[in-house]
Each structure stands twice: as C-alpha cells, then as structure tokens.
Amino acid sequence: MEELFNKLKIKPKDKELYKTAFSHSSYVNEHKVKSDYERLEFLGDAVLDLAVADYLYTNHKESEGEMTKVRANYVCENANYRYATDLGLQKYILVGHGETKDGEPVKKAIVADIFEALMGAIYIDQGYATARNVILNTVVPYIENPNISFFSDYKSSLQEYVQTEQKSIEYVIINEEGPAHNKTFTVNAIIDNIVFGTGVGSSKKEAEQEAAKVALEKLAVK
C-alpha cells in the first residue's frame, strides 16, 4: 500500500485504519476481523460532499440548484468508481471468497464504496485539510473537464415530463434480495398507474434512476 500512500502524498499514522477501509464485510466475516469499511464509507461520503461543495462555492458562481446538480454529477457511484479505478484501488480491496469468483473483478458498487471509505480513513488519520487536498486533487480535474460527465438525473427529467403532462409518478420496490451488505433492488416507475420502466440496482436510488431511464426511452419512442 506504500505505492498508494506515495501517490496520495500522505504519511499514514495508523495503517490498520487503511486496511479497514479496504476490508469488505465478506472478508471480515471469513477472517474474523474486527471491522469492515462501511462506517468509514459513511464518514467519507460526508467528507467528499463537503470538500466538493466547498470547492464549487469558492470557485464557481452558479446558483444553489446548479451547484447541487454539479455536485451530484461528481459525487455519485459512477464517479467514485472512476476515481477509485484511476487510483488503482482495486488491487488493495479485501473481499471474501463468497463475494467474487477467482478471476472476476470486484463489483463496481464495492469499488466505489472503497473510495469513500478511503477518504474517511484519510480524514480520521490526517485531518480534514489533508483529506480535502486529496479529494480536490482527485476530483477537480474531472469537474474542470467539460467532456466528462458521470451522472444523468433521469428521475428529474421524468418528473419534468409528468408535470408538463399533468400526470403523476411513483416508484415502487417490487423486489429486494441479497444479504444486508450486498442487496439488489428492483423498482417500477409507474405513471398514472401504468408501469413505464423497471430498473435494477445495488441501491434504491440506483434502481429508481434506471427505471426512470427506461421510462424516458419508452416515452421518447412514443
């Protein structure tokens, strides 16, 4: 992990904290380790949100609504996965044998979560200023590149459509399966009591976005 620390330009005080940041619950269960990355992920998500919001407020002149959209674009699963991949975090992730078969890549959602967990670990170990620097050094090049976009808010687009057409929309979970640490959700996007799209994702929000995307594609055909 020294290569990663050098890349991030940090000198860790508590290396065990970083091991926790890379430990999936499946690995913890198999090896009877004390903690997985989920608490650090929770913290890192908040630190990432604050650092990006701080940057946008200081360097951009958009309205609150526009800044919210920009932040959502660069603080989301797709973006976190790209940051993690570009940093080479996959090689450090610890998962149990039941989570992935030999030769198969670690799931995208886990890789994205690990990025947030790492930011949480840096915050605890090095303080906010260092965590902020690492986050901005990683994220800002993407924000300032007009050709890169990670997130499409299909739900907002669909909401605008149904409001224009004076229709109603709701999202209904029709299936939820898998262990607590690795659930899969299936959601229907229902417009005026008719199912227009079904989406599957590792979170309710992701499944809703996918359902909205399918619904928009169906409406565009019509």
C-alpha positions as CSV (number, residue, x, y, z in Angstrom):
1,M,0.0,0.0,0.0
2,E,3.1,2.2,0.2
3,E,2.7,3.0,-3.5
4,L,-0.8,4.3,-2.9
5,F,0.3,6.5,0.0
6,N,3.1,7.9,-2.1
7,K,0.6,8.7,-4.9
8,L,-1.7,10.4,-2.5
9,K,1.3,12.2,-0.9
10,I,0.4,11.1,2.7
11,K,2.3,9.5,5.5
12,P,-0.2,7.4,7.4
13,K,-0.2,7.3,11.2
14,D,-2.5,4.3,11.6
15,K,-2.0,1.8,8.8
16,E,-4.6,-0.5,10.3
17,L,-7.2,2.1,9.7
18,Y,-6.5,2.0,6.0
19,K,-6.7,-1.8,6.0
20,T,-10.2,-1.4,7.5
21,A,-11.0,1.0,4.7
22,F,-10.3,-1.7,2.1
23,S,-12.0,-4.6,4.0
24,H,-15.4,-5.7,2.7
25,S,-17.8,-7.4,5.1
26,S,-17.4,-10.7,3.3
27,Y,-13.7,-10.6,4.1
28,V,-14.3,-9.6,7.7
29,N,-16.8,-12.5,8.2
30,E,-14.4,-15.1,6.8
31,H,-11.3,-13.9,8.6
32,K,-12.9,-12.8,11.9
33,V,-11.5,-9.3,11.5
34,K,-12.9,-6.6,13.8
35,S,-14.4,-4.1,11.3
36,D,-15.3,-3.6,7.7
37,Y,-15.2,-0.4,5.6
38,E,-18.9,0.6,6.0
39,R,-18.5,3.1,8.9
40,L,-15.6,4.7,7.1
41,E,-17.6,4.8,3.9
42,F,-20.4,6.7,5.8
43,L,-17.9,9.3,7.0
44,G,-16.0,9.5,3.8
45,D,-19.3,10.2,1.9
46,A,-19.9,13.3,4.1
47,V,-16.3,14.5,3.8
48,L,-16.4,14.1,0.0
49,D,-19.7,16.0,-0.2
50,L,-18.3,18.9,1.9
51,A,-15.0,19.1,0.0
52,V,-16.7,19.2,-3.4
53,A,-19.4,21.7,-2.2
54,D,-16.7,23.9,-0.7
55,Y,-14.8,23.9,-4.0
56,L,-17.9,24.7,-6.0
57,Y,-18.9,27.5,-3.7
58,T,-15.5,29.1,-3.8
59,N,-14.7,28.7,-7.5
60,H,-18.0,28.7,-9.3
61,K,-20.8,31.3,-9.5
62,E,-23.7,29.0,-10.2
63,S,-27.0,29.1,-8.2
64,E,-27.6,26.7,-5.4
65,G,-29.6,24.5,-7.7
66,E,-26.9,24.4,-10.3
67,M,-24.2,23.6,-7.8
68,T,-26.3,20.8,-6.4
69,K,-26.5,19.3,-9.9
70,V,-22.8,19.6,-10.5
71,R,-22.0,18.0,-7.1
72,A,-24.4,15.1,-7.9
73,N,-22.5,14.6,-11.1
74,Y,-19.1,14.2,-9.5
75,V,-20.2,12.6,-6.2
76,C,-22.0,9.5,-7.3
77,E,-21.3,5.8,-7.8
78,N,-20.1,6.2,-11.4
79,A,-17.7,9.0,-10.4
80,N,-16.4,7.3,-7.3
81,Y,-15.8,4.1,-9.3
82,R,-13.7,6.1,-11.9
83,Y,-11.7,7.8,-9.1
84,A,-11.0,4.5,-7.4
85,T,-10.0,2.9,-10.7
86,D,-7.7,5.7,-11.7
87,L,-6.0,5.5,-8.3
88,G,-5.7,1.7,-8.7
89,L,-7.6,0.9,-5.5
90,Q,-8.9,-2.5,-6.8
91,K,-5.6,-4.2,-6.1
92,Y,-5.9,-3.4,-2.4
93,I,-9.5,-4.4,-1.8
94,L,-10.1,-7.4,0.5
95,V,-13.2,-9.5,-0.2
96,G,-14.2,-13.0,0.9
97,H,-14.3,-16.0,-1.4
98,G,-18.1,-15.9,-1.4
99,E,-18.2,-12.3,-2.8
100,T,-16.3,-12.9,-6.1
101,K,-15.1,-15.9,-8.0
102,D,-11.4,-16.3,-9.0
103,G,-10.5,-14.0,-11.8
104,E,-13.7,-12.0,-11.6
105,P,-13.5,-8.2,-10.9
106,V,-14.8,-6.8,-7.7
107,K,-18.3,-5.4,-8.1
108,K,-18.5,-1.8,-9.2
109,A,-20.5,-0.7,-6.2
110,I,-17.9,-2.1,-3.8
111,V,-15.0,-0.3,-5.7
112,A,-17.0,3.0,-5.5
113,D,-17.7,2.5,-1.8
114,I,-14.0,1.8,-1.1
115,F,-13.1,5.3,-2.5
116,E,-15.4,6.9,0.1
117,A,-14.1,4.7,2.8
118,L,-10.5,5.7,2.0
119,M,-11.5,9.3,2.2
120,G,-13.0,8.6,5.6
121,A,-9.8,7.0,6.7
122,I,-7.6,9.9,5.5
123,Y,-9.9,12.3,7.3
124,I,-9.5,10.4,10.6
125,D,-5.8,9.8,10.2
126,Q,-4.7,13.1,8.6
127,G,-7.4,15.6,9.3
128,Y,-9.8,17.5,7.1
129,A,-7.2,19.7,5.3
130,T,-5.3,16.7,4.0
131,A,-8.5,14.8,3.1
132,R,-9.8,17.9,1.3
133,N,-6.5,18.2,-0.7
134,V,-6.6,14.5,-1.7
135,I,-10.2,14.8,-2.8
136,L,-9.7,18.0,-4.8
137,N,-6.5,16.7,-6.4
138,T,-8.6,13.7,-7.5
139,V,-11.9,15.2,-8.4
140,V,-11.3,18.7,-9.7
141,P,-9.6,17.6,-13.0
142,Y,-12.9,15.9,-13.8
143,I,-15.0,18.8,-12.8
144,E,-13.0,21.2,-15.0
145,N,-13.0,18.9,-18.0
146,P,-16.2,19.7,-19.9
147,N,-16.1,16.4,-21.8
148,I,-16.5,14.3,-18.7
149,S,-19.9,13.6,-17.1
150,F,-20.7,10.7,-14.8
151,F,-24.3,11.1,-13.8
152,S,-27.6,11.7,-15.6
153,D,-30.5,12.6,-13.3
154,Y,-33.2,10.6,-15.2
155,K,-35.7,11.0,-12.3
156,S,-35.6,14.8,-12.6
157,S,-36.1,14.6,-16.3
158,L,-39.0,12.2,-16.0
159,Q,-40.5,14.4,-13.2
160,E,-40.4,17.4,-15.5
161,Y,-42.2,15.4,-18.2
162,V,-45.0,14.2,-16.0
163,Q,-45.6,17.6,-14.5
164,T,-45.8,19.1,-18.1
165,E,-48.3,16.4,-19.0
166,Q,-50.1,16.8,-15.7
167,K,-49.6,13.2,-14.8
168,S,-48.5,11.5,-11.5
169,I,-45.5,9.3,-11.0
170,E,-44.4,6.9,-8.2
171,Y,-41.5,4.5,-7.7
172,V,-42.4,1.1,-6.2
173,I,-40.0,-1.5,-5.0
174,I,-41.1,-4.8,-6.4
175,N,-38.2,-7.0,-5.2
176,E,-35.4,-6.8,-2.7
177,E,-32.9,-9.6,-2.4
178,G,-29.4,-10.5,-1.1
179,P,-27.6,-10.1,2.2
180,A,-27.7,-6.7,4.0
181,H,-24.2,-5.7,2.8
182,N,-25.0,-6.5,-0.8
183,K,-28.7,-6.1,-1.7
184,T,-30.2,-5.8,-5.1
185,F,-33.4,-3.7,-5.6
186,T,-35.9,-3.9,-8.4
187,V,-38.1,-0.8,-8.9
188,N,-41.0,0.1,-11.2
189,A,-41.6,3.6,-12.4
190,I,-45.4,4.0,-12.5
191,I,-47.0,6.9,-14.4
192,D,-50.8,7.2,-13.9
193,N,-51.0,3.6,-12.6
194,I,-49.1,2.2,-15.7
195,V,-45.6,0.7,-15.4
196,F,-43.4,2.6,-17.9
197,G,-40.0,1.3,-16.7
198,T,-38.3,-1.2,-14.4
199,G,-34.8,-0.8,-13.0
200,V,-32.4,-2.9,-11.0
201,G,-29.6,-1.5,-8.8
202,S,-27.5,-2.0,-5.7
203,S,-29.4,0.8,-4.0
204,K,-33.0,2.1,-4.1
205,K,-31.8,5.3,-5.7
206,E,-29.8,3.5,-8.4
207,A,-32.8,1.2,-9.2
208,E,-35.1,4.3,-9.4
209,Q,-32.7,6.1,-11.8
210,E,-32.6,3.0,-14.0
211,A,-36.4,2.7,-14.0
212,A,-36.7,6.4,-14.9
213,K,-34.2,6.0,-17.7
214,V,-36.2,3.1,-19.2
215,A,-39.4,5.1,-18.9
216,L,-37.9,8.1,-20.7
217,E,-36.7,5.8,-23.5
218,K,-40.2,4.3,-23.8
219,L,-41.8,7.8,-23.8
220,A,-39.3,9.0,-26.5
221,V,-40.3,6.1,-28.7
222,K,-43.9,7.2,-28.4
